[in-house]
Amino acid sequence: MARATTMLLVLVSCAVFATAVYADCSGTRVMSFQFFEQFEKDKLAFSPSSQQNGLTGNGYVYDNPCTKTYDPKSEIYGFTGGMFFYYTAKQVGEISTIYFNDIGEKGGTFAEAEIHLRGVWNLDAEGKDLPVQELSIVGGTKGLSGAYGSIHYTQVGESTWLVQGKVYVDVPESNAHIAQVTSL
């Protein structure tokens, strides 16, 4: 009987703890942003021992500036860096990070924060980028810690892409008053 009572108390304690942890996250901060990514040259990082399958298996790294406007010489909002590798002739696996300069409210949410992305970049039959792409936000740092959402890419020039993001960050109950929509 004592053993059954102890087990019951342990289960109730776990349920109370789980409820308290779940209740701590009571708001979500939603933020939108936009910039232009200026694609630069990619560098081959690794390749399979045989090129019999074309580009399949090749991996590349890159570091591209992100600007406020279409003009590559406009204000730098940050950088996008990462790697991609060919799954097939029409699909590329993408792992990247957007590093933000102090944009928007100075010292605010985006100040020197990062967003981590993952997804598949699609190509046409000739191996060229499709003009519209989407990647998932799978985390972040600093003011964007725990971020999730999606990033949409639209090709607007030969090597320039309009990047539009919608970021969600869960806000603990103690900071629920800041759960609001912010847009840059």
LINZIHU-V283164 format. One record per residue. N is the residue number from 1. RES is the residue in one letter. SS is DSSP state (alpha for helix, beta for strand, coil for the rest). PSI is psi in whole degrees, 0 to 359 (none if undefined). Layout:
n->N res->RES ss->SS psi->PSI
n->N res->RES ss->SS psi->PSI
This chain:
n->1 res->M ss->coil psi->316
n->2 res->A ss->alpha psi->322
n->3 res->R ss->alpha psi->317
n->4 res->A ss->alpha psi->320
n->5 res->T ss->alpha psi->318
n->6 res->T ss->alpha psi->315
n->7 res->M ss->alpha psi->319
n->8 res->L ss->alpha psi->316
n->9 res->L ss->alpha psi->321
n->10 res->V ss->alpha psi->315
n->11 res->L ss->alpha psi->317
n->12 res->V ss->alpha psi->318
n->13 res->S ss->alpha psi->317
n->14 res->C ss->alpha psi->318
n->15 res->A ss->alpha psi->319
n->16 res->V ss->alpha psi->316
n->17 res->F ss->alpha psi->314
n->18 res->A ss->alpha psi->320
n->19 res->T ss->alpha psi->319
n->20 res->A ss->alpha psi->318
n->21 res->V ss->alpha psi->316
n->22 res->Y ss->alpha psi->319
n->23 res->A ss->alpha psi->340
n->24 res->D ss->coil psi->335
n->25 res->C ss->beta psi->95
n->26 res->S ss->beta psi->355
n->27 res->G ss->beta psi->161
n->28 res->T ss->beta psi->128
n->29 res->R ss->beta psi->128
n->30 res->V ss->beta psi->126
n->31 res->M ss->beta psi->144
n->32 res->S ss->beta psi->149
n->33 res->F ss->beta psi->166
n->34 res->Q ss->beta psi->140
n->35 res->F ss->beta psi->179
n->36 res->F ss->beta psi->125
n->37 res->E ss->beta psi->126
n->38 res->Q ss->beta psi->98
n->39 res->F ss->coil psi->131
n->40 res->E ss->coil psi->190
n->41 res->K ss->coil psi->136
n->42 res->D ss->coil psi->155
n->43 res->K ss->beta psi->131
n->44 res->L ss->beta psi->124
n->45 res->A ss->beta psi->323
n->46 res->F ss->beta psi->157
n->47 res->S ss->coil psi->158
n->48 res->P ss->coil psi->165
n->49 res->S ss->coil psi->341
n->50 res->S ss->coil psi->138
n->51 res->Q ss->coil psi->22
n->52 res->Q ss->coil psi->340
n->53 res->N ss->coil psi->29
n->54 res->G ss->coil psi->230
n->55 res->L ss->coil psi->350
n->56 res->T ss->coil psi->126
n->57 res->G ss->coil psi->345
n->58 res->N ss->coil psi->142
n->59 res->G ss->beta psi->140
n->60 res->Y ss->beta psi->153
n->61 res->V ss->beta psi->156
n->62 res->Y ss->beta psi->163
n->63 res->D ss->beta psi->106
n->64 res->N ss->beta psi->138
n->65 res->P ss->beta psi->149
n->66 res->C ss->beta psi->125
n->67 res->T ss->beta psi->161
n->68 res->K ss->coil psi->323
n->69 res->T ss->coil psi->179
n->70 res->Y ss->coil psi->328
n->71 res->D ss->coil psi->121
n->72 res->P ss->coil psi->344
n->73 res->K ss->coil psi->5
n->74 res->S ss->coil psi->178
n->75 res->E ss->coil psi->133
n->76 res->I ss->beta psi->121
n->77 res->Y ss->beta psi->340
n->78 res->G ss->beta psi->203
n->79 res->F ss->beta psi->150
n->80 res->T ss->beta psi->125
n->81 res->G ss->beta psi->154
n->82 res->G ss->beta psi->205
n->83 res->M ss->beta psi->156
n->84 res->F ss->beta psi->154
n->85 res->F ss->beta psi->145
n->86 res->Y ss->beta psi->118
n->87 res->Y ss->coil psi->312
n->88 res->T ss->coil psi->183
n->89 res->A ss->coil psi->343
n->90 res->K ss->coil psi->358
n->91 res->Q ss->beta psi->135
n->92 res->V ss->beta psi->129
n->93 res->G ss->beta psi->133
n->94 res->E ss->beta psi->129
n->95 res->I ss->beta psi->117
n->96 res->S ss->beta psi->170
n->97 res->T ss->beta psi->134
n->98 res->I ss->beta psi->121
n->99 res->Y ss->beta psi->121
n->100 res->F ss->beta psi->137
n->101 res->N ss->coil psi->184
n->102 res->D ss->coil psi->83
n->103 res->I ss->coil psi->165
n->104 res->G ss->coil psi->221
n->105 res->E ss->coil psi->122
n->106 res->K ss->coil psi->130
n->107 res->G ss->coil psi->11
n->108 res->G ss->coil psi->203
n->109 res->T ss->coil psi->319
n->110 res->F ss->coil psi->351
n->111 res->A ss->coil psi->109
n->112 res->E ss->coil psi->28
n->113 res->A ss->coil psi->166
n->114 res->E ss->beta psi->152
n->115 res->I ss->beta psi->134
n->116 res->H ss->beta psi->134
n->117 res->L ss->beta psi->154
n->118 res->R ss->beta psi->144
n->119 res->G ss->beta psi->192
n->120 res->V ss->beta psi->129
n->121 res->W ss->beta psi->126
n->122 res->N ss->beta psi->145
n->123 res->L ss->beta psi->157
n->124 res->D ss->coil psi->185
n->125 res->A ss->coil psi->334
n->126 res->E ss->coil psi->1
n->127 res->G ss->coil psi->15
n->128 res->K ss->coil psi->151
n->129 res->D ss->beta psi->137
n->130 res->L ss->coil psi->149
n->131 res->P ss->coil psi->347
n->132 res->V ss->beta psi->131
n->133 res->Q ss->beta psi->163
n->134 res->E ss->beta psi->135
n->135 res->L ss->beta psi->154
n->136 res->S ss->beta psi->143
n->137 res->I ss->beta psi->123
n->138 res->V ss->beta psi->17
n->139 res->G ss->beta psi->179
n->140 res->G ss->beta psi->180
n->141 res->T ss->coil psi->167
n->142 res->K ss->alpha psi->235
n->143 res->G ss->alpha psi->350
n->144 res->L ss->alpha psi->21
n->145 res->S ss->coil psi->131
n->146 res->G ss->coil psi->16
n->147 res->A ss->coil psi->150
n->148 res->Y ss->beta psi->163
n->149 res->G ss->beta psi->210
n->150 res->S ss->beta psi->157
n->151 res->I ss->beta psi->131
n->152 res->H ss->beta psi->132
n->153 res->Y ss->beta psi->132
n->154 res->T ss->beta psi->123
n->155 res->Q ss->beta psi->125
n->156 res->V ss->coil psi->0
n->157 res->G ss->coil psi->177
n->158 res->E ss->coil psi->319
n->159 res->S ss->coil psi->24
n->160 res->T ss->beta psi->135
n->161 res->W ss->beta psi->135
n->162 res->L ss->beta psi->125
n->163 res->V ss->beta psi->123
n->164 res->Q ss->beta psi->127
n->165 res->G ss->beta psi->149
n->166 res->K ss->beta psi->117
n->167 res->V ss->beta psi->136
n->168 res->Y ss->beta psi->133
n->169 res->V ss->beta psi->122
n->170 res->D ss->beta psi->137
n->171 res->V ss->beta psi->126
n->172 res->P ss->beta psi->156
n->173 res->E ss->alpha psi->323
n->174 res->S ss->alpha psi->340
n->175 res->N ss->alpha psi->20
n->176 res->A ss->alpha psi->336
n->177 res->H ss->alpha psi->343
n->178 res->I ss->alpha psi->6
n->179 res->A ss->coil psi->95
n->180 res->Q ss->coil psi->171
n->181 res->V ss->beta psi->128
n->182 res->T ss->beta psi->138
n->183 res->S ss->beta psi->139
n->184 res->L ss->coil psi->none
